[in-house]
Amino acid sequence: MQKSKLIIAGAILVGLMFTGFSCSSSSLTGARLYIQQKKYDNAYEVLEKEVRSNPASDEGWYLLGYIYGEKGQMDSMMVAFNKSLAISKQYEKDITDYKKYQWANQFNKGVSDFQKGNSQSNADSIKILYNNSIDAFNNSIMIEPDSMATYKNLAFVYMNAGKFDEAISPLQKIIDKEKSRDGYKFLGEIYYDKAHKLETQFMVSHNPQDSVNYMKNYEKAIKVLEEGRKNYPADSDILVTLSNSYIGARKIEVAMDAFKAGVEQDPQNKYYHYNYGVLLLGAKDFQAAIDQFQKAVEIDPKYVNAQYNLGVANLKWGDYINQEADSLGMKDPNYKQKSELAKSYFEKSVPYLEKAVQLEGSQADMWETLGKAYTIIGKQAEAKNAFDKADQLRK
């Protein structure tokens, strides 16, 4: 899954003028004086007694909410403000202005802690700062639940912190509220990655429940990404993940159509060509698969997977023709012709495989496939060297 970057939405700090009080009790007068002197603990003691003795004190609840805000207790602030507003609307404007101030304050804190986390090299420090950022953005959402920029940034911090399950809710929120391109893209990737990991787990455990779970997550990815593709038909990231989800869910024909649309829509996208080629190879449409891999390599000659699969496609094509020849029998007049044709594809595979194993990202399996190709065409010394290299890489 590609790493997300925090989108910084500018939040302007709102200055607060603490003015304009009406005639009130001596305790409230004392509390206001403490607040002006920034003696918040003293003000809290006075106000806590005030609202306990007079629960209908709209000003008392308002001032207590202000104190909670200054002390960083946003949940208690919201409770106190709501109690004040439930009694009267006298302090509604003051409450609204102060909430805007605290929303911006918490939002900017979330951005700042995230950026600090990105600049750290110590894993524990990064974790602490990311968690602080998450807390600050959650506070912003509690204060202003309709701010989509906060949900988006919260989701991105969760993803950078590796908390992908927690990112699902804010991503769904920005999809529901504004059909966000990033929402579709990243939520689809999360469901796809969950499905792929569960599928890998199933291959080891053979637990039927793992099979059910990975298919459910592929279906969730498809649902999100199909809607995303409808709203953003030109987005390549959405289409690639959607197509891969179709493959995972065994919807090969649908995936084929999706990748065909992709290469037509974005002919310079090497991933579209490569993935379309993989599907065509699976369908034994060898020439079409080779054409797609070749286009991917033309776009990026160092694309190791495309180079490798050019070799694999020729190997598989040669093997397919060889099986046809064997089914005819040596006495058949077409046997020799087919055998020679199969040999030509085996030989064609070798230069692509040789190129692939020299590229960055090559793996042991690629060397092993090259060894098999050498063996088929009779280059035993080269085959041994390739197999030895594969063994070395595995160790």
N, C-alpha and C positions, 0 to 999 in steps of 0.2 A: 504494500500500500504506500502511495507516495505521501511524503510528509507535508502536513498542512502548514501554512504560514498565517500568523495572526493578522487579521485585518483591523487596522487601527481606525476607529471611528472617533473623530475629534469631539471631545467632551470639554466644555468650557466651565471652569469653576465659577459658581455664582456667589458673589459676596452677599453676606447677610447682615442687615441692619436690625439690631434688636431694639425696637422702639415701639412707642404707641400703646401703653398699657392703660387700662381703665382703672377706676377706683376699685380696690380689692382689699382683702384682709391683710392684717399686719404680717402674717406668715408669708403670703405671696409677695408682699413688698420686700420682705427680707430675702426671699428667694431670688427676686430680680436683682437685688443688690449683689448677692453672692455671684450670680451669673455674670454681671458686668465686671466683677473682679476675677472672674474665671475660677472661683472657688466652687467647683462643681460638686465635690463630695458634700460640702456644707449645704449647698442648694438642694442636693438630692435628699438629705435627711429631712429638711424642712418640707419639701414637696411630698415626700412619701407619707409623712404624718398628715399633711393637708388633704390628700385624696383619700386617705383611710378614714379620716373624720368627716370628710365632705365628698363622697363619691360623685356628686353632681357638679363638681368644680371643673368647668370646661377649661378655664385658664390654668388650673392646677395640672390637669392632664397634658395640656399643650406644653407647659414649661417642663414637665417631667419628661415628655417625649424629646424635647430639645436637649435636656441633660443626657438622656440615653444616647442620642445621636453624637454628642460631643465625646462621650465615653466609648463610642464605637460599638454600641449594643443595638444594632439595627432592628432586630426582631422586637425587642422591648420598645424601641422608639415607635415602630409602626402600631403596636398594640395601644400605646398611650395616645398617639395621634387619633386613632380610630375611636377611642373612647371619648376624646374631646369633641370630635365631629358628630358623634352620636348624641351628645348632649345639646350642642348648638353649632352653628356655622360661623360664629363670631371670629374664630381664629383660622378659618379655612384658607385665606390667602397666605397668612404667615406659615401655615403648615405646608401648603403647596410649594411656596418658595424655598422653604428649608429642605423639603424632600428633593427638589431639583438640585439643590446644592449638594446634598449627601449622595444623590445618585451619581453626579459628576465626580465627586470626590472618590467614591468607591470604584467607579469605572476607571478613572485615571490610575488608581492604585492597582487595579487588576492589570492594566497595560504595563505599568512600571515594573511590577513583580515578574510578569512574564518576560519582559525584556532583560531584566537582571538574571533571571534563570537561564536565558539563552546565552548569556555572556560567561556563565560559570563552567568550570571543568569538573568540579567535584559533584559526584552523583547525589550525595545527601543534600548538598546545598541547592541543587537544581530541583530536587523533589520538594523541599520545603518552600521554595519560592513559587513553584508551580501550584502547590496546594494553597499558598496565600493568595495567588492570583485567582484561583477557582473560588475561594471564599469571598473575595471582593466582588467578583462578577455575580455570584449568587446573591450577595447583598444588594447589588444594583438591580437585579431582577425582582427581588422582594419589594424594593422601593418603587420601581417603575416596570411593571410586568409587560408593558407593551413595547419596550425598546428592543427591536429586532437586532440592532448592532450588538447588544449585550449578549443575547443568545448565541449569535454567531461567534463572537470572541470566546465565550465560555466553551463552546463546542471545540474550537481549535486548540484551546489550552488543554482540554481533556485529551484530545488526540495526541498532542505533543507529549503529554504525560503518560501516554500508553493506556489511558482509561477509556477504551473505545466503547464499552457498554454504557458508560455514563454520558458519552457524547450523543447517544441516540436521541434522547429526549429533546435537547436544544436544537439538534438538526431537524427533527420532525417539526418542531415549532416554527422554524423559519421557512420550512416548506409549506406548512399549513397557512401561515400568515402572508407570505410574499412570494411563494413558488421560487425560492432561491436556487440559483444554479449550483452554488456551492453545497447547499443542503442536499440536493439530489445526488450530486457527485460523491460527496463524502459518506453519506448514509448508505448509498448503494455499495460503496467500497467496503464499509464496515460489515454489512451483511454478507457480501461475497467472501471476505476474508474469514469470517466466522464459519461459513459453510465449508470453505476449502480446508480449514484446520480440522473441522469435525469429520470431513470425508477422509482425511489422512488418518485420523484417530480410528475411524471405522475399519480401515484396511488392516490395522493392527489388532483391534479388539474384537471385530466381527460381532459387536453388540448391535442388535437390531434397532435399539433406541438411538444409537449414534447415527444410523442410516436415516431414520425418520427426522432427526434434528438437522442434519446437514441439508436434506432436501427442503425442509421448511425455510431455512435461511437462504438457500438459492432462490426460492419462490419470493421471499421478502425482498431480496435484491432486485429481482425481475420486476416486481410490482413498482418499487420506487423508481427504478431506472427507465422503465417504459413511460411512466408519467414524465420523468425528466426529459427523455428524448422527444416526447410530444411537445414540450414547452421550449426545448433547446435542441432542435434537430441537427444543428451544425456542431454541437459540442463533441469533440473526439473522445475525451475522457469518459463521458457518459456512455458513448456507444461501445467503446472497448470493454468496459466492465459489464455492460449489458450482454454483449456477445459472449464473454467468458462465462457469465452466469447461465446463459442458455446452454452452453456446452456442459457445465456442471450439472444442470438439471436434465441432461440428456435430450434437450430439444434441438437436435443437430440441424434439422431443416430450417428452423426459425433462425438459428445462429448463422447458417449459411446465407440466408437472405439479408441478415443484419450486416455481416461483413462485406457482402457484395455491395450493399448500399454504401458502406463505409469507404471502400476503395473508389467508388464512383464519386462520392462526395468530397473526399480528401485524398487525391491520388499520390500525394507526397508523404503520406503517413505510412512509415515502414511497418508499424505494428499491425495496421489493417491488412496490409499485404501478407505479412507473416502469418497472422491468425487465420486469414482466409485460406492461405496455402495449407496450413495444418488440417483444416476441415476437408479440403479437397483431397489431400493425401489419404485421410481416413476413409474417404469415399472411393479410393482407388482411381481417382481422376488424375493420373500421374503428370501428364503434360501440363494441365491447368495448374496443378500445385507447383510444379517447377517454375512456371511463368511467374507466379506470385512471389515465390522465394527470390527469383532473379530480380524482380522489381524492387524488393526490399533491399537486396544487396546493392543495386544500382544507386538507391537513395543513400545507403550507408554501407560501404564496403567492409567496415569493421563490425558489422552486426553479426556476432558469432553464431547465434541461433539460426539465422537465415542461411549462412554459409554451411553450417552443419546439416541442416535439413535439405539443402540442395543435394548433398551427398547421400543422405538417407533416402530421398525420393528416388534417385537413380538406382540405389541398391534395391529398394523395394520393387521398383519397376522391373529390374532385371530378374529378381526372384519370381515375380508374378509370371513373366514370360517363360522362365525356366520350368515352372510348374506346368504351364500349358504344353511345353515341349515334352515333358515326361509323360503327361497324360496321353499324348499322341503315340508315343513309342518310337524307338529308333528306326523302325522300318518305314515309318510314315515319311513321305517325300518332303514334308514341311518341317520335320524335326531338326535337321541341320541348320536350316535358315533361322528358326526360332532360337536355337542354341547360340548361334553366332550373334544374333541380336541381343540376347540376354547378356552375353559376355561384353558387348559394347557398352551397355548401361553400367555393368559392374566397373568397367575401366573408367567410365565418365565420373563415377562417384568419387574416385580417389583424390583428384586435385582439389575438390571442394572440401573433403574431409581433412586433407593435409593443411589447407588454408585455415580451417576452423580451429584445429588444435594449436595453431600458432597465435591465435588472437586472444586478447584479454578476455577472461571469463570462461575459457575452455575448461572442461571437466574430465574426470577419469573415464566416464562413459563414452565420451567422444573419441578418446584414444582407443578404447576397446572396439568401438565400431570401425575405426580405421584399421585396426588389426584384423578384424573379420574381412574387411574388403581386400586387404593385402593377401590374406589366405586364399580367398576365392580366385584371385587372378594369379596365384602361384608365386607371390613374393614372400617366401617364408622368413627370410632374415628380417625384412622390414616389419613383418607381422609380429615376430618375437619382440622386437624393439618397442613396438606400439603397445603390446600387452604388458611388457615390463614397465613402461611409463604409466600405464593405467594403474598397475599395482602400487607403484611408488606414490602416486597421488592419493590413492585410497588410504595408504598408511599415514 
